[in-house]
Amino acid sequence: MERVAPNTLVWPESNSALGATRSTLYYKMEIEIKMPDMATTDSAIKILRWLVEPGQPVKRGQVLMEIETDKSTMEVESVATGILKAHQAQAGDSIFAGQVIGVVET
């Protein structure tokens, strides 16, 4: 078996002579989830509640939290699939667009 350096992606390759496929190695990445620009206001956005707790799996497009602006109540979705590692802002906090609100490990 061929040795591969850590953090190296090896893509599956067909080997018709052996009838085998090489395994794929993955490494973990942390992706910061930032408060999207809701384009409804320039004022602070209040986090009403988190729907996913740290340590739970999330899928891209899954609702992470409910927020409130001066004009409406909305949901914020995950931009990545993985494990939610941390909340960087808590329920009740007022934050601005672009601020990091959580971390997902892929």
Sequence and secondary structure as in RCSB ss.txt:
>XXXX:A:sequence
MERVAPNTLVWPESNSALGATRSTLYYKMEIEIKMPDMATTDSAIKILRWLVEPGQPVKRGQVLMEIETDKSTME
VESVATGILKAHQAQAGDSIFAGQVIGVVET
>XXXX:A:secstr
     TT      EETTTTEE        EEEEE    SS SS EEEEEESS TTSEE TT EEEEEE SS EEE
EE SS EEEEEESS TT EE TT EEEEEE 
